[in-house]
């Protein structure tokens, strides 16, 4: 079983069809089809059902995809381990919540590049739930997410605690709408819990794609929000916003550095962990 065939199979499964996979892999559709056919003959099982113009995994296909993810990840880890003998080189794929990326990631990356000049960081911002799935599927090496999280295949290390605050506009009548980041955001879940526990079940909940967009709408009175204090303090709208302190059960949200338990140890990840001390990054507390 060749790794190139497994990668082809994985890409077809994730893209839902041969055409999309061929575009992503920069090859013709006939090559994709031939590799899948050889793989099915080798395994003696059909891997896909045809569904309209797309493809859907068979039970055997689902089983193979799980192992393909592991094998391809191990190949990548092996290459990285060899490259890092004596010196950290290559890439490190880091996931981050948008708020963490905007307020804390620049200093972390500066310190990481100083410690490992030949290590190239690749950053992806997403919701906490989507980042966790990327870790589980070996698409990221580590990710900064909102907690708490418990999962048998994850290693979760708390690096700091963010304080959520209730934010509204100054000197403006505020609409009774809660403006939040989209589904899957750890802060959104905490905010919705706050609504329910305070009996505000009729409050409209609006979704937006960026924290700065949310604060901009709050600043003109379109609603209120719950976001980390640091995000408000560093926003260009800070002077137009009021912050109210919340009870600890709503305001205290741990930030975790998450890795897959089966992943090989990477010097870059250990360096990132070492930048945090007493729940604050060293680069921040020294500023």
N, C-alpha and C positions, 0 to 999 in steps of 0.2 A: 504494500500500500504506500504510494508516494505522497509526500507532503504537498506537492503541487496539486495533486488530485483532491486531497482533503481541503486545501484552501479554495479550490474551484467549487467544490461541493458546498462548503460553508458560505461562500459568497452568493451562490444561487439560492440557498436556503434563506439567507438574510434579505436578499433583494426580491425574492418571490418570483424570479423568472430568469431565463437564459439571456434575453436581450439586455436587461439592466446589469446583469453580472458581467456580460462581455464588455460593456462600456466601462465598468469600474476596473476590470482587469486588463483593459486595452488589448483585447484579442477578438477574433471573429467568433460568431455563434457556433459554427461547426466544431471548433476546438473545444468549447465548453461542453457541447452535447457529447462529443466523443469521450471526453474524460469522465463524464458522469456515467456513460454506458459501460466503460471499462471498469469503473468502480463497482457498478451494480453486478457485473459479471463476476468480478473477483469475490464479491461478498455473497453472491447468490440470492440477492434480495432487491426488490424495487425500493428506491429511496424517495421517489416523488409520485404524487398523484397529479394528473392534469386537472386544473380547475379554471375553466374559461381560457383566457390567454396566459394565465399564470400557473405556477406550480405550488403544490402543498406537500409538506413532508408526510411520509408514511410513518407508522410506528417504528419501523427499522431506521428510517431517516432521522427521527427524533433521537434515537439511541446513538446513532453515529455522530450526530451534531454535537452531542455532549462530549464525546471522546475527541472529536476533531478540535473543539475549542481547547481542550487540555493539551493535546499533542502539539498544536500550533503554538500555544503559549509556551510550552516547554522548549520548543525549538528557539523561539525568540529569547527566552531566558538563558538558554545555553550560549547563544551567540553573545548576549550581553555579558554573561559571566566571563567568557573568554576575553572579551574586549577590556573588561574592567580589572584583569589581573595586573596589579601594580599601579593602575591609574584608572580613574573613572572617565570613560569616554562613551560616545554613542548618544542615545536618547533616553529621557525619562518622561513618561506620560502622566501628567498630573491633572486631576479633576478638581473643580472648585465650585462652590456656590457663588453666584454672581456678587453678592455683597462682600464675601471674603476676598474674592479676586480683586475687587475694586479698592478695598481699604487696607488689606494686609499682604496680598500676594506680591506687590512690587518689591517690598523690602525683603521678603523671603527669597525671591528670585535673585535679587542682588547678592545676597549672602551665599546662595547656592552656587551661582556662577563664580564667585570669588573662591569658594572652596574647591570647585570642580570646573575649571575653565573649559575643558573639552567635552563637558556633558551638556547636551542640548535639551532644554525643557520644552515640552509640547503641552500647551494648556488647553483644557476644555472646560467651559462653564455650562452647568446644567442644574436642574433641581437635585436635591439630595437623593431622592428615590431613583432618579435616572442614573446618577453617578454610581450608586450602589450596584445597580444592574450592570453597569460597565465594568466594575471591579469583578463581579461574579463571572462575567463572560470574558475576562482577561483582555478587555479593550483599554484598560488603564492600569498603571502600575500602583498608583495611590490616589486618594481623593480626600479633600477636606469637605466634610458634610456635617449637617446638623444632627444631633443625637436626641435621645439615646437610641442606640441600635444594638440589637442582639441577633446574631446569625452564626450558625455553626461553621460556616466557611470563611468568616471574616475575622480579621484581627483589628480591633478598634482601640485606639489610644487617644485619650482626651488631651488636647493641646491648650485649650482655653475655654472660657465661658463668656458668651455674648450676653449683654443685657438688652432685652427688648423693652422699648418704651412706647407709650401711646402718643401718637403724633397727630396734631391738628393745626389748622392755620391760625395765625395771630390776627385779632381784630376783624375777623370775617365770620359771618354766619356759615356754619359748616353743615353740609348735607349729611344726612344719617346713612351714609354708605361706607362700608369698609372696603378699602382698596388694597388688594394683596397681590403677591406674586402668584403664578399659575400653580395648578395642582402638582403635588409632589414636593413642594417646598416645605422644609421643616418649620419655618417661621409661620407659614400659612396655617399649618395644623395647630400650632400653639394659639394663634389668633382666633381661629374658629372655636377652639375649646373655651377661650376667654369669653367669646360672645355667648355661647350656650350657658356657661356657668353664671353669667350675669343676666340671664333671662332675656337677651336681646335676639330672640330667634327670628324676628321679622326684619332685622337689619339686612339691607341688600349687600351682597358681596360681589365686588367687581374684580376682575383679573387683568393684570398688565404684565408686560414682558420684561421690564427693567425696574430696578429700584429707584433710579433717578426719575424715571417717568412717573412712578407712583408718587414720589415726593413733590414733583411739579404739580400734579393734579391736587394733592392735599394742600399745597401752598395757596391755591386759588379757591379753596373751599369746596371742592367737588366731593370731599369725603375725608375720612380719617384712616390711619393705618397703624400697624404694629411692626416696627423694624428695629434692628440693632441701633443702639445709641450712637455708635461710631459712624454708622452710615449717615445719620442725620447731621452729626457734627462736621462731617467732611463734605456735605452737600452744598451746592451753590445756593440752595434755597434755605439754608440754616437760619438766616435772620428773619425769615417769614414764618417760622414754625415754632409751635409750642411742644414741649415734651413733658409727659406725665409719667411718674414712676408707677410700676405695676407690682402686684404681690409676687414674691419669689417664685411661686409655682408656675407663673406665666412668664416672668421676665428672664429667668435664668435658663439659657439654652446652651448645652455643651457643644463645642466644635470638636469633631473627631478626625483624626488622620486614619483612614481605613485602607487596609491592604488585604489581598487574598491570602488565606493561611497556607496555601500550597505554593505561593510565589517565592522565588529565590530572593535572598537578601540583597538589597541594592544599597551601595554606599550613599547614593544621593538621598534616599529615603531616610537613612539614619542621620544624615546631616540636617535634613528638614526637622526631624524630631529634636535634634540637639539645639535648634534655634529657639525653642520654647523653654521658659524657665519661670516657675511660680505663676503659671497660667498666663504668661505674657511672652511674646517673642522678645528675645534679647535686643534685636534691632530696634524694637519699639520702645522698650523701657529705657534704653540708653539715649533715646532722642531728646 
